[in-house]
């Protein structure tokens, strides 16, 4: 029987996975502590990629998206929103 996506949100072990500001510490899926970043948006000064304005963080082991940083801070609702829509 397929579980409702919201059940997965409640079951994820979030304790110790994120710092108070939303910075990922370890993957809530597999516990790995190294991440890969993918720039999703940047300021274009007309000469190519400028400073990043949006970055998505992925687990370096399982590849799961674990955090989203935009315009100076991590989005605290990103993980909940992502999981509710899978």
KAGITA-V76889 format. One record per helix or strand of 3 or more residues. SS is the DSSP state (@ for helix, = for strand). FROM is the first residue (numbers start at 1). LEN is the number of residues. Records with the same first field share a line. If there is no record, write none. Layout:
SS->FROM-LEN  FROM-LEN
//
This chain:
@->5-7  78-7
=->35-10  49-11  65-6
//
